[in-house]
Amino acid sequence: MTMQNSCRVTGILMCAIGLVGMGSSVTGNAADLLEADIPTLLRAQAQGDLSCEQLARSTLDRIKRLDPKLKAFITINPRMLEDAHALDERRRVGDVRPLHCVPIAFKDNIDVRGMPTTGGSVLFRNNMPRADSEIARRLRAAGALLVGKANLDEFAVSGSTISSLGGQTLNPYDVRRFAAGSSGGPAVAVATGMAACAIGSETVNSLRNAASSAGVVAVRTSHGAISRRGVIPQSSTMDVVGPICRSVADTIQILNIIEGRDQLDPATTAFEGLAAPIATALQPIVLKGVRVGILENLFGTGPEHQAVNEVVHTALTKLRALGLETVNIDDVSFDSERSSKNLNVANYEFRPLFEAYLAQIKPVPGVATLQEYYNAKKFPSTMQSFLKNAVSWKAPLQMDGYRQSLKKGEALRKRILGLMDDYKLDALVYPSQKRPPLRIDEARRPERNGVFASAIGFPAIDLPAGFTPRELKSPQGLPIGLDILGKPGQDARLLGIAMSIEQVLDARRPPPLSKDDN
């Protein structure tokens, strides 16, 4: 973590405030403050119980205490206290913004003016963007307090959140375990109160996989709902950016700021008009009469899968008791591992997009092509196989495998839409991962299920379903996520359903590492 001079924290700030917000309360200590939801933070400031500078100092103190071990951040905003003071001055003169002083972190493949965009690479540690990404520009204009840049799998090409610059991010529920990824840094920052929300990116599973492992909420919107301008690309077909928060309601508040057309990202123009505004999801949808399909084949069948299966089926039983209608769909063709290989076009699209990105930014010494980045051998071993393929394909977009993957993705899209129409389904549900967060000494992935939404451009949200049994090394248990996949363009309805499900399950538990912050 880079802590520049203006970010030094000189002591513990005790925020002696008492207030009640929507869904959270702050009862007199920094730990409660940093678990507060967005409405609570806004109300505290409006009532004069909390200044932005107080909140900034509390956030910096939390980072100072927790991040040396967890490694969620690569860079902390060097102007964070100055920005907080400016936001307090704006409030004093009546200039109050929708997200006034809400602390937001950014995955370090997203441009934020004043901080390097490293992609997690030691070779890019001085890569200073010329301007904000569109998503950072909108959040800055909405009054958000920009906290810093969070760790990721280097250039977001894997799923365990390890980079040559940021190191290995650890799971706050059990530091022997992965934080998943590639958006693990943002998810850990939110889970532990080092940010109220964060912005991550997802090509295959990265937002939802990381959120599942950190016990928080993340949404992959319909393709084109949010601008990707100013984000290091991996796949024009599959890339999205989106929020990670501690609740669906907070997620919706962030989406209302960041969604919408950007003339410099053609995908947003194509999306415009397909969906109802996200704001229509601000009220939960009554579950009685809502129909969801349970993708049975996305549950594991071995003893290592039992903990996840029990948590998810227990959650579904609770939901059925309140009127949710479920349809079991047992179709062996829904296979996560096979689909990840057959549908992931990022393998083909990465090289031309990455080299186009290199041509646009200020020169990085010794790295003008992907081949030169590969030759430098400064990347984690988790990238070796991906990069070896990427540099060996001279014209990847002309390869038959690329065209076949696109065709298979379109066929799957039509098939899932047909299935949802035939069964009159509002959504599909399944475990985000077939296994709990893995130990770092385990050499395999937790069998992620997120590829279906990413390959076909459908919206999907992960939210906490429950926890595995408590253990000595995991005193809260391990968080288990539930994925809910909706129809394209129906993001608002998906979010309304998710809000209702979240209220029934009430499954979030703060990680044990964030409790001793007072």
C-alpha positions as CSV (number, residue, x, y, z in Angstrom):
1,M,0.0,0.0,0.0
2,T,1.4,3.4,-1.0
3,M,0.8,5.9,1.8
4,Q,1.9,9.3,0.5
5,N,2.9,12.1,2.9
6,S,-0.4,13.9,2.9
7,C,-2.1,10.6,3.9
8,R,-0.2,10.1,7.2
9,V,-2.6,9.3,10.0
10,T,-1.4,10.6,13.4
11,G,-3.8,8.8,15.7
12,I,-7.1,7.1,16.3
13,L,-10.2,9.2,15.7
14,M,-13.0,8.4,18.0
15,C,-16.2,9.6,16.4
16,A,-18.4,10.2,19.4
17,I,-21.7,10.5,17.6
18,G,-25.1,8.9,18.1
19,L,-27.6,8.7,15.3
20,V,-30.0,6.4,13.6
21,G,-30.2,5.9,9.8
22,M,-32.0,3.8,7.4
23,G,-30.8,0.2,8.1
24,S,-27.8,1.2,10.2
25,S,-27.0,3.1,13.4
26,V,-23.8,4.7,14.6
27,T,-23.6,4.3,18.4
28,G,-20.5,6.2,19.4
29,N,-17.5,4.5,18.0
30,A,-15.5,4.4,14.7
31,A,-16.3,0.7,14.1
32,D,-20.1,1.5,13.9
33,L,-19.4,4.5,11.8
34,L,-17.4,2.5,9.2
35,E,-20.2,-0.1,9.0
36,A,-22.8,2.5,8.4
37,D,-24.8,2.5,5.1
38,I,-25.0,5.4,2.7
39,P,-28.2,7.0,4.1
40,T,-26.8,6.9,7.6
41,L,-23.6,8.7,6.5
42,L,-25.6,11.3,4.6
43,R,-28.0,11.9,7.5
44,A,-25.2,12.2,10.1
45,Q,-23.6,15.0,8.0
46,A,-26.9,16.7,7.4
47,Q,-27.6,16.8,11.1
48,G,-24.2,18.2,12.0
49,D,-23.2,15.0,13.9
50,L,-20.4,14.2,11.5
51,S,-18.0,16.1,9.3
52,C,-16.4,14.8,6.1
53,E,-13.0,15.4,7.6
54,Q,-13.9,13.2,10.6
55,L,-15.1,10.4,8.3
56,A,-11.9,10.7,6.2
57,R,-9.7,10.4,9.3
58,S,-11.7,7.4,10.6
59,T,-11.3,5.8,7.2
60,L,-7.6,6.4,7.1
61,D,-7.2,5.1,10.6
62,R,-9.1,1.9,9.7
63,I,-6.8,1.4,6.6
64,K,-3.7,2.0,8.7
65,R,-4.8,-0.7,11.2
66,L,-6.1,-3.4,8.8
67,D,-4.5,-3.0,5.4
68,P,-0.9,-3.9,6.2
69,K,-2.1,-7.5,6.8
70,L,-5.0,-7.7,4.4
71,K,-3.4,-5.9,1.4
72,A,-6.6,-4.5,0.0
73,F,-5.1,-1.3,-1.3
74,I,-2.2,-0.4,-3.6
75,T,-2.5,3.4,-3.3
76,I,-4.3,5.7,-1.0
77,N,-5.6,9.1,-2.3
78,P,-2.8,11.6,-1.3
79,R,-5.4,14.4,-1.2
80,M,-8.1,12.6,0.8
81,L,-8.0,15.0,3.8
82,E,-7.9,18.0,1.5
83,D,-10.8,16.6,-0.5
84,A,-12.7,16.0,2.7
85,H,-12.1,19.6,3.8
86,A,-13.3,20.9,0.5
87,L,-16.5,18.8,0.8
88,D,-17.1,20.3,4.2
89,E,-16.7,23.7,2.8
90,R,-19.2,22.9,0.0
91,R,-21.7,21.8,2.6
92,R,-21.2,25.0,4.5
93,V,-22.2,27.1,1.5
94,G,-25.2,24.8,0.7
95,D,-23.6,22.8,-2.1
96,V,-24.6,19.3,-1.1
97,R,-24.2,16.4,-3.5
98,P,-26.1,13.1,-3.7
99,L,-23.1,11.1,-2.4
100,H,-21.6,13.8,-0.2
101,C,-18.5,12.4,1.4
102,V,-19.4,8.7,0.9
103,P,-16.0,6.9,0.9
104,I,-15.5,5.0,-2.4
105,A,-12.5,2.8,-3.5
106,F,-11.6,1.9,-7.0
107,K,-10.1,-1.2,-8.4
108,D,-6.6,-0.3,-9.8
109,N,-7.5,-0.9,-13.4
110,I,-9.8,2.2,-13.3
111,D,-8.4,5.7,-14.0
112,V,-8.7,8.1,-11.1
113,R,-7.1,11.5,-11.6
114,G,-4.2,12.1,-9.1
115,M,-3.4,8.4,-8.6
116,P,-1.5,6.0,-10.8
117,T,-3.4,3.3,-12.7
118,T,-1.1,0.3,-12.2
119,G,-3.2,-2.7,-13.0
120,G,-1.3,-4.2,-10.1
121,S,2.0,-4.3,-12.1
122,V,5.3,-3.1,-10.8
123,L,6.1,-2.0,-14.3
124,F,3.1,0.4,-14.3
125,R,3.6,1.9,-10.9
126,N,4.1,5.4,-12.4
127,N,1.3,5.2,-15.0
128,M,-0.5,8.5,-14.2
129,P,-3.8,8.9,-16.1
130,R,-4.5,12.2,-17.8
131,A,-8.1,12.3,-16.6
132,D,-10.7,10.5,-14.6
133,S,-12.5,7.5,-16.0
134,E,-16.1,8.3,-16.8
135,I,-17.2,6.3,-13.7
136,A,-14.8,8.2,-11.5
137,R,-15.8,11.5,-13.0
138,R,-19.5,10.9,-12.2
139,L,-18.8,9.8,-8.6
140,R,-16.5,12.8,-8.0
141,A,-19.2,15.1,-9.4
142,A,-21.7,13.4,-7.0
143,G,-19.5,14.4,-4.0
144,A,-18.0,11.0,-3.3
145,L,-14.8,10.9,-1.2
146,L,-12.3,9.0,-3.3
147,V,-10.3,6.7,-1.0
148,G,-7.8,5.0,-3.2
149,K,-6.9,2.3,-5.6
150,A,-7.5,-1.3,-4.6
151,N,-5.5,-4.5,-5.3
152,L,-6.5,-6.9,-8.1
153,D,-5.2,-9.8,-10.0
154,E,-2.7,-8.2,-12.3
155,F,-4.6,-6.7,-15.2
156,A,-7.6,-8.6,-13.9
157,V,-6.8,-11.8,-15.7
158,S,-7.1,-14.3,-12.9
159,G,-9.3,-15.0,-9.8
160,S,-7.2,-14.9,-6.6
161,T,-6.2,-11.2,-6.3
162,I,-2.5,-11.3,-6.4
163,S,-0.3,-8.8,-8.2
164,S,3.4,-8.0,-8.5
165,L,2.8,-4.5,-6.9
166,G,0.0,-5.2,-4.4
167,G,0.9,-8.7,-3.3
168,Q,-1.7,-11.2,-2.1
169,T,-5.0,-9.9,-0.7
170,L,-6.2,-12.0,2.2
171,N,-9.8,-12.9,3.2
172,P,-10.8,-10.9,6.3
173,Y,-13.0,-13.8,7.5
174,D,-10.0,-16.2,7.6
175,V,-6.6,-14.8,6.5
176,R,-5.4,-18.2,5.5
177,R,-7.8,-18.0,2.6
178,F,-8.1,-16.2,-0.7
179,A,-10.2,-13.1,-1.2
180,A,-11.1,-14.5,-4.7
181,G,-11.0,-12.0,-7.5
182,S,-10.0,-10.3,-9.5
183,S,-11.9,-7.6,-7.6
184,G,-10.8,-9.0,-4.2
185,G,-9.1,-5.7,-3.1
186,P,-12.3,-3.6,-3.5
187,A,-14.5,-6.3,-1.9
188,V,-12.2,-6.7,1.1
189,A,-12.1,-2.9,1.5
190,V,-15.9,-2.7,1.6
191,A,-16.3,-5.8,3.9
192,T,-13.9,-4.3,6.5
193,G,-15.2,-0.7,6.4
194,M,-12.2,0.7,4.6
195,A,-14.7,2.1,2.1
196,A,-18.5,2.4,2.1
197,C,-18.6,1.0,-1.5
198,A,-16.1,0.3,-4.2
199,I,-16.0,0.1,-8.0
200,G,-14.7,-3.1,-9.5
201,S,-14.7,-4.7,-12.9
202,E,-15.7,-8.0,-14.2
203,T,-14.9,-10.0,-17.3
204,V,-16.0,-13.5,-16.2
205,N,-16.7,-13.6,-12.4
206,S,-14.6,-10.9,-10.8
207,L,-17.2,-8.7,-9.1
208,R,-19.5,-11.5,-7.9
209,N,-16.8,-14.0,-7.1
210,A,-15.0,-11.5,-4.9
211,A,-18.2,-10.3,-3.2
212,S,-19.2,-13.9,-2.4
213,S,-15.9,-14.5,-0.7
214,A,-16.2,-11.2,1.3
215,G,-19.8,-11.4,2.4
216,V,-20.9,-8.3,0.4
217,V,-23.1,-7.4,-2.6
218,A,-21.9,-6.9,-6.2
219,V,-23.9,-6.5,-9.4
220,R,-23.0,-7.2,-13.0
221,T,-25.4,-4.9,-14.9
222,S,-26.6,-5.7,-18.4
223,H,-23.9,-5.1,-20.9
224,G,-23.7,-1.4,-21.8
225,A,-25.4,0.0,-18.7
226,I,-22.3,1.6,-17.4
227,S,-19.4,3.3,-19.3
228,R,-16.1,1.5,-19.4
229,R,-14.1,4.5,-20.6
230,G,-10.9,4.9,-18.7
231,V,-10.7,1.2,-17.6
232,I,-7.9,-1.0,-18.7
233,P,-9.7,-3.4,-21.1
234,Q,-9.6,-7.2,-21.2
235,S,-12.7,-8.0,-23.4
236,S,-14.9,-5.7,-25.3
237,T,-17.6,-8.4,-25.4
238,M,-17.6,-9.3,-21.7
239,D,-16.1,-6.4,-19.7
240,V,-18.3,-4.5,-17.3
241,V,-17.7,-2.2,-14.3
242,G,-19.9,-2.0,-11.3
243,P,-20.3,-1.4,-7.6
244,I,-19.5,-3.5,-4.6
245,C,-21.4,-2.4,-1.4
246,R,-22.6,-3.9,1.9
247,S,-26.3,-3.8,0.9
248,V,-28.5,-3.8,-2.2
249,A,-29.9,-0.4,-1.3
250,D,-26.4,1.1,-1.3
251,T,-25.7,-0.6,-4.6
252,I,-28.7,1.0,-6.2
253,Q,-27.7,4.5,-4.9
254,I,-24.3,4.1,-6.6
255,L,-25.9,2.7,-9.8
256,N,-28.1,5.7,-10.0
257,I,-25.0,7.9,-10.3
258,I,-22.8,5.8,-12.6
259,E,-25.3,4.2,-15.1
260,G,-26.1,5.9,-18.4
261,R,-24.9,6.8,-21.8
262,D,-21.4,7.8,-22.6
263,Q,-20.8,8.8,-26.2
264,L,-17.3,7.4,-26.1
265,D,-18.4,3.9,-25.1
266,P,-20.6,2.6,-27.9
267,A,-21.9,-0.2,-25.7
268,T,-23.8,2.3,-23.6
269,T,-25.5,3.8,-26.7
270,A,-26.7,0.4,-27.7
271,F,-28.0,-0.3,-24.2
272,E,-29.9,3.0,-23.9
273,G,-33.7,2.6,-24.0
274,L,-33.6,-1.2,-23.1
275,A,-34.1,-0.8,-19.4
276,A,-36.2,1.0,-16.8
277,P,-34.1,3.4,-14.8
278,I,-32.4,1.8,-11.8
279,A,-34.2,4.2,-9.6
280,T,-37.3,2.2,-10.1
281,A,-35.8,-0.5,-8.0
282,L,-35.6,1.6,-4.8
283,Q,-38.5,-0.4,-3.4
284,P,-38.3,-4.1,-2.8
285,I,-40.5,-6.4,-4.9
286,V,-43.0,-8.6,-3.0
287,L,-41.7,-12.1,-3.2
288,K,-45.1,-13.8,-3.4
289,G,-45.6,-14.7,-7.0
290,V,-42.0,-14.2,-8.1
291,R,-40.7,-17.3,-9.9
292,V,-37.1,-18.3,-10.0
293,G,-35.4,-21.3,-11.6
294,I,-32.8,-23.2,-9.5
295,L,-29.9,-24.3,-11.8
296,E,-29.3,-27.7,-10.0
297,N,-26.3,-28.6,-12.1
298,L,-24.4,-25.5,-10.7
299,F,-24.4,-27.2,-7.2
300,G,-21.5,-29.5,-6.5
301,T,-22.0,-33.1,-5.7
302,G,-18.9,-33.9,-3.6
303,P,-18.3,-33.7,0.2
304,E,-16.3,-30.5,-0.4
305,H,-19.5,-28.9,-1.8
306,Q,-21.7,-29.8,1.2
307,A,-21.3,-26.5,3.1
308,V,-22.2,-24.3,0.2
309,N,-25.2,-26.5,-0.8
310,E,-26.6,-26.5,2.8
311,V,-26.3,-22.7,3.1
312,V,-28.0,-22.0,-0.3
313,H,-30.8,-24.6,0.1
314,T,-31.5,-23.2,3.6
315,A,-31.8,-19.7,2.2
316,L,-34.1,-21.0,-0.6
317,T,-36.3,-22.7,2.0
318,K,-36.7,-19.4,3.9
319,L,-37.6,-17.6,0.7
320,R,-40.2,-20.2,-0.3
321,A,-41.9,-19.8,3.1
322,L,-42.6,-16.2,2.1
323,G,-44.1,-17.0,-1.3
324,L,-41.1,-17.3,-3.7
325,E,-42.0,-19.8,-6.3
326,T,-39.1,-22.1,-7.4
327,V,-38.6,-24.4,-10.4
328,N,-35.8,-27.0,-10.3
329,I,-33.9,-27.0,-13.6
330,D,-31.7,-30.0,-13.9
331,D,-29.8,-29.7,-17.2
332,V,-26.3,-31.2,-17.5
333,S,-25.4,-28.7,-20.3
334,F,-25.2,-26.0,-17.7
335,D,-21.6,-26.8,-16.8
336,S,-19.4,-24.0,-15.4
337,E,-16.0,-25.5,-16.1
338,R,-16.9,-26.4,-19.7
339,S,-18.6,-23.1,-20.3
340,S,-15.6,-21.1,-19.0
341,K,-13.5,-22.7,-21.6
342,N,-16.0,-22.5,-24.5
343,L,-17.5,-19.1,-23.9
344,N,-14.6,-16.9,-22.6
345,V,-13.7,-14.7,-25.5
346,A,-11.4,-12.6,-23.3
347,N,-8.6,-15.1,-24.2
348,Y,-8.8,-13.8,-27.7
349,E,-9.6,-10.2,-27.2
350,F,-7.1,-9.3,-24.5
351,R,-3.9,-8.8,-26.6
352,P,-5.3,-6.3,-29.2
353,L,-7.1,-4.4,-26.5
354,F,-4.1,-4.3,-24.2
355,E,-1.8,-3.1,-26.9
356,A,-4.3,-0.4,-28.0
357,Y,-4.4,0.7,-24.4
358,L,-0.5,0.9,-24.3
359,A,-0.6,3.0,-27.4
360,Q,-2.9,5.5,-25.8
361,I,-1.2,6.1,-22.4
362,K,2.1,7.8,-21.6
363,P,4.9,5.4,-22.5
364,V,5.7,2.7,-19.9
365,P,9.5,2.1,-20.0
366,G,10.2,-1.1,-21.8
367,V,6.6,-2.1,-22.4
368,A,5.1,-1.2,-25.7
369,T,3.6,-4.6,-26.5
370,L,2.2,-7.6,-24.7
371,Q,5.2,-9.5,-25.8
372,E,7.5,-7.0,-24.0
373,Y,5.4,-7.2,-20.9
374,Y,5.6,-11.0,-21.0
375,N,9.4,-11.0,-21.6
376,A,9.9,-8.8,-18.5
377,K,8.7,-11.7,-16.3
378,K,7.5,-9.3,-13.6
379,F,4.0,-10.9,-13.3
380,P,2.7,-13.5,-10.8
381,S,2.8,-17.1,-11.8
382,T,-1.0,-17.2,-11.9
383,M,-0.8,-15.3,-15.2
384,Q,1.7,-17.6,-17.0
385,S,-0.7,-19.8,-18.9
386,F,-3.0,-17.0,-19.9
387,L,-0.2,-14.8,-21.1
388,K,1.6,-17.6,-22.9
389,N,-1.5,-18.2,-25.1
390,A,-2.2,-14.5,-25.6
391,V,1.3,-13.7,-26.9
392,S,1.4,-16.8,-29.1
393,W,-1.7,-15.9,-31.1
394,K,-0.7,-13.5,-33.9
395,A,-4.2,-12.6,-35.1
396,P,-6.5,-13.8,-32.3
397,L,-9.7,-12.1,-33.6
398,Q,-9.3,-14.0,-36.9
399,M,-9.1,-17.4,-35.2
400,D,-11.9,-19.9,-35.6
401,G,-12.0,-20.5,-31.9
402,Y,-12.9,-16.9,-31.3
403,R,-15.8,-17.0,-33.8
404,Q,-17.0,-20.3,-32.4
405,S,-17.0,-18.9,-28.8
406,L,-19.1,-15.9,-30.0
407,K,-21.6,-18.2,-31.7
408,K,-21.8,-20.4,-28.6
409,G,-22.4,-17.4,-26.4
410,E,-25.3,-16.2,-28.6
411,A,-26.8,-19.7,-28.7
412,L,-26.7,-19.8,-24.9
413,R,-28.3,-16.4,-24.7
414,K,-31.2,-17.5,-26.8
415,R,-31.5,-20.7,-24.9
416,I,-31.6,-19.1,-21.5
417,L,-34.1,-16.5,-22.6
418,G,-36.3,-19.3,-24.0
419,L,-36.0,-21.3,-20.8
420,M,-37.0,-18.3,-18.7
421,D,-39.9,-17.6,-21.0
422,D,-41.1,-21.2,-21.1
423,Y,-41.1,-21.5,-17.3
424,K,-42.3,-17.8,-16.8
425,L,-39.2,-17.1,-14.7
426,D,-38.2,-13.7,-13.3
427,A,-34.7,-15.0,-12.5
428,L,-32.3,-17.9,-12.2
429,V,-30.5,-18.7,-8.9
430,Y,-27.4,-20.7,-8.1
431,P,-24.4,-20.6,-5.7
432,S,-21.8,-18.0,-6.8
433,Q,-19.2,-20.6,-6.1
434,K,-19.5,-24.3,-5.5
435,R,-17.0,-24.3,-2.7
436,P,-16.3,-21.8,0.2
437,P,-13.3,-19.5,-0.1
438,L,-10.3,-21.7,-0.6
439,R,-7.1,-21.8,1.6
440,I,-4.2,-20.2,-0.1
441,D,-2.3,-23.5,0.1
442,E,-5.0,-25.1,-2.1
443,A,-4.1,-25.2,-5.7
444,R,-7.5,-24.9,-7.4
445,R,-10.3,-22.4,-7.9
446,P,-13.5,-22.6,-5.9
447,E,-15.5,-23.7,-9.0
448,R,-17.1,-20.4,-9.9
449,N,-20.5,-20.2,-11.6
450,G,-20.4,-16.6,-12.9
451,V,-19.6,-17.3,-16.5
452,F,-23.2,-17.6,-17.7
453,A,-24.1,-14.0,-17.1
454,S,-20.9,-12.7,-18.4
455,A,-20.9,-14.7,-21.6
456,I,-24.4,-13.6,-22.6
457,G,-24.5,-10.1,-21.2
458,F,-27.3,-10.6,-18.7
459,P,-27.5,-8.8,-15.4
460,A,-26.6,-10.8,-12.2
461,I,-26.2,-9.9,-8.6
462,D,-24.4,-11.7,-5.8
463,L,-25.6,-11.2,-2.2
464,P,-24.8,-13.0,1.1
465,A,-26.8,-16.2,1.5
466,G,-25.3,-17.3,4.8
467,F,-22.2,-18.7,6.5
468,T,-20.5,-22.0,7.0
469,P,-20.2,-23.3,10.6
470,R,-17.9,-21.3,12.8
471,E,-14.4,-22.6,13.4
472,L,-11.5,-21.5,15.5
473,K,-9.7,-19.9,12.5
474,S,-13.0,-18.7,11.0
475,P,-14.9,-17.4,14.1
476,Q,-17.7,-16.0,12.0
477,G,-17.7,-18.9,9.6
478,L,-17.1,-18.3,5.9
479,P,-19.5,-16.2,3.7
480,I,-21.4,-18.0,1.0
481,G,-22.9,-16.0,-1.9
482,L,-26.1,-16.5,-3.9
483,D,-26.1,-15.4,-7.6
484,I,-29.4,-14.1,-9.0
485,L,-29.5,-13.8,-12.8
486,G,-32.1,-11.6,-14.5
487,K,-33.2,-10.9,-18.1
488,P,-31.2,-8.3,-20.2
489,G,-32.4,-4.8,-19.7
490,Q,-34.4,-5.7,-16.6
491,D,-31.8,-4.7,-14.1
492,A,-34.3,-2.7,-12.1
493,R,-36.6,-5.7,-11.5
494,L,-33.6,-7.9,-10.7
495,L,-32.4,-5.4,-8.0
496,G,-35.9,-5.1,-6.6
497,I,-36.1,-8.9,-6.2
498,A,-32.6,-8.9,-4.7
499,M,-33.5,-6.3,-2.2
500,S,-36.4,-8.4,-1.0
501,I,-34.3,-11.5,-0.8
502,E,-31.6,-9.7,1.2
503,Q,-34.2,-8.4,3.7
504,V,-35.4,-12.0,4.3
505,L,-32.0,-13.6,4.6
506,D,-30.3,-10.8,6.5
507,A,-27.2,-12.8,6.1
508,R,-24.3,-10.3,6.4
509,R,-21.9,-10.5,9.3
510,P,-19.0,-8.1,9.6
511,P,-15.6,-9.9,9.5
512,P,-13.9,-10.3,12.9
513,L,-10.9,-8.2,11.9
514,S,-13.0,-5.1,11.6
515,K,-14.5,-5.2,15.1
516,D,-11.6,-4.0,17.2
517,D,-11.4,-0.5,15.6
518,N,-12.3,1.5,18.6
